[in-house]
Amino acid sequence: MESKSKLLWRCRRGIKELDVLFTQFVETSYDGLADTEKQAFHKLLEIEDPVILGFMLYGDIPEEPDVASIVEKIHTNV
């Protein structure tokens, strides 16, 4: 896995709402995730911003179960 500073850099999306959600999640919850959840978070960061915005703000549900799970975890922890 990459360093936390690199991960925080990847969380900077250019959309303030996503920046805040992801940065807070990494700072408060990331270290306590299981390795599979960390992998799902990294997978989420690979998705295009408009799609992520739908997941995070508009209730769209990811097709991949692991990504859907990490989205739900972000919603409950931030």
N, C-alpha and C positions, 0 to 999 in steps of 0.2 A: 504494500500500500504506500501511497505517497505521503509526504509530510503534511502536517496539519496546515502549515502556512500555504503550501501549494493547493491544498484542498480548498481553503478559504478563498484563494485567488480564483479557482474554478467556479466558486459560488457566486462570483460577481458576474451577473448576467446582463446588466445594462437596463434592467427593468427593476425599479426600486423595490416593488413589492416582493419579487423573487429574491433580490439581494438580501433583504431583511429576513425573510423566512429562512432561507438556506443558511445564512451566517449565524442566526440565532440557534438554529438546529445543530449546526456543527459545534458551536461553542458550548451548548448545554447538554447535548444528548449523544453526539457521534461516538465518543469514547466508550460509551456503555453498550453500543450495538454489537451484536454477534457478527462474525466475519461475513456471513451470507447477507446480512442486512447492510453492511458496509458496501458489499459488492452491488447490491440493488441500488443504493444511493449513488454510486458511481455510474451505474447504468442510467439512472434518472438524469444525471448531469449531461449525458451524451445526447439526450433528446432535444429537439429544437425548442426554443423559448416559447413560441406561440402555443405549442402543444402542452408544455409544462404549465404555462399560465392557465390553460383550461383545467388541468389536474388540480392545481393549487387554489384557484380562485373561483372557478365556475362549476365545480363538481363533476367534471369529466372523470371517468374511471379508466385507468390504464388497462390494456388488454393483458399484459404480462402480470401474473399474480405476484411476483416478487416486487415489482415496481409499484403495483397497487398497494401492497402491504407497507412499503416505505413511505408512500404518499400519506397513507392513513396515520402512520406513526408521526410524521411531521405535523399533520393537522392536530394531533392530540398533544404533542409535546411543545408546541410553540404558541 
